[in-house]
Amino acid sequence: MIFRGSYGDEAKRKAALAVIAAHPHDQFAGTLLLILGEPEQSFASFERDGIGLSDAYYTFLWQPDAWSRKARQHPAFQAFAKRIGLVDYWKQNRWPDLCQPTPERGPDAFTCQ
């Protein structure tokens, strides 16, 4: 169901989202929401339940696929990255290849490809 929702038409995507809605605390919910193109719900799920395939969740954020790019470019990613400590980590170490700081927009602002 989820696979078909990820790569099928809108009706299959909605059916997959209904399955996740019926199991919102499932350990894969955050990751599946990301793949289904619902980044804001995905970030909320990951933060709320503290799960999402753990380290693999972060890997999914950096995939070359359109759904991953959509998540990185979604306005909610800015706040999510700040809340979970990614922005502070990037500032102290180095920014990821796909994101760059945009200090003209604020001290923690950035843009991602």
JOBELTA-V721324 format. One record per run of one state. SS is the DSSP state (~ for helix, > for strand, _ for the rest). FROM is the first residue (numbers start at 1). TO is the last residue. Records with the same first field share a line. If there is no record, write none. Layout:
# JOBELTA-V721324
SS->FROM-TO, FROM-TO
This chain:
# JOBELTA-V721324
_->1-1, 8-9, 23-28, 36-38, 50-54, 61-65, 74-74, 84-85, 93-98, 102-102, 106-109, 113-113
~->2-7, 10-22, 29-35, 39-49, 55-60, 66-73, 75-83, 86-92, 103-105
>->99-101, 110-112
